Amino acid sequence: MVGNPLARFIKSHRSQRGLTQKQLAEAAHVSASYVTKIEQGRAPQPGESVLNRMAEALALDSSDTHTLYMLADRTPPRALNSAPITAAGTNPLINLFRRDHDDVLWSIVDAHLNVIDSNSLYQSSFPGIGDHASFAEWLFRDSRARLVHEEWEVRANSTVWWLRRAATRSGDRGAFDELLRRLEESFDFRRLWNDPLSARGPEQTMKIRDYRTRKVIALDSGYYSRFPDDQTYVWVGVPAGS
């Protein structure tokens, strides 16, 4: 999790409601110490029944309740599946980070890492990303990607891991095969894709270099899913240690 967003989300809404930790605990039928653990980031996955009672105690609307479940890596109740969560301008998850960080990078991507929407800081941090439909294409086929990513090989490995996972879940096999065809024009993609031991899961901390100043910064980053179609994801990156 990037900077314990679940902890920040609950603490922020509790404060807005004027509730103490003890009052929230009583309403959610949990101990005050458990609420403290959640707000300290030491209990990242409360159960669905606890989340439901917290949503009621905090008077969350359907969109914020959906975000609460997503941050806890839980599948939202079916009744929330109509929540308008894919519109970047009103996405409560993105707004959560944006309230705390002016320098947050975010994008909304699909299972093929096609960039559906992103903010200007994301676009300037990954120069040329707009020339490619997919982040994966930019990473493997745009020479600027190697300059931006201080640890390009690490990022490439995690991207291959993601695409292998997507291959088993993709709802549009034809589009995925077309993406692979374009990526296979890259020697490094073929090298990693054909090596079963190469790919690793997504890294939570990544180092990127400012394309203009050459300054390297570390980002805590993460993908968040739990969208109704299970094919849409929010990627968020904030300066490490924020």
Stockholm file with secondary structure:
# STOCKHOLM 1.0

chainA/1-242         MVGNPLARFIKSHRSQRGLTQKQLAEAAHVSASYVTKIEQGRAPQPGESVLNRMAEALALDSSDTHTLYMLADRTPPRALNSAPITAAGTNPLINLFRRDHDDVLWSIVDAHLNVIDSNSLYQSSFPGIGDHASFAEWLFRDSRARLVHEEWEVRANSTVWWLRRAATRSGDRGAFDELLRRLEESFDFRRLWNDPLSARGPEQTMKIRDYRTRKVIALDSGYYSRFPDDQTYVWVGVPAGS
#=GR chainA/1-242 SS CCSCHHHHHHHHHHHHHTCCHHHHHHHHTSCHHHHHHHHTTSCCCCCHHHHHHHHHHTTCCHHHHHHHHHHTTCCCCGGGTTCCCSCGGGCHHHHHHHHHCTTCEEEEEETTCBEEEECHHHHHHSTTGGGSSBHHHHHHHCTHHHHHBTTHHHHHHHHHHHHHHHHTTCSCHHHHHHHHHHHTTSHHHHHHHTCTTTCCCCCSEEEEECTTTCCEEEEEEEEECCCTTSCEEEEEEEETTC
#=GC SS_cons         CCSCHHHHHHHHHHHHHTCCHHHHHHHHTSCHHHHHHHHTTSCCCCCHHHHHHHHHHTTCCHHHHHHHHHHTTCCCCGGGTTCCCSCGGGCHHHHHHHHHCTTCEEEEEETTCBEEEECHHHHHHSTTGGGSSBHHHHHHHCTHHHHHBTTHHHHHHHHHHHHHHHHTTCSCHHHHHHHHHHHTTSHHHHHHHTCTTTCCCCCSEEEEECTTTCCEEEEEEEEECCCTTSCEEEEEEEETTC
//
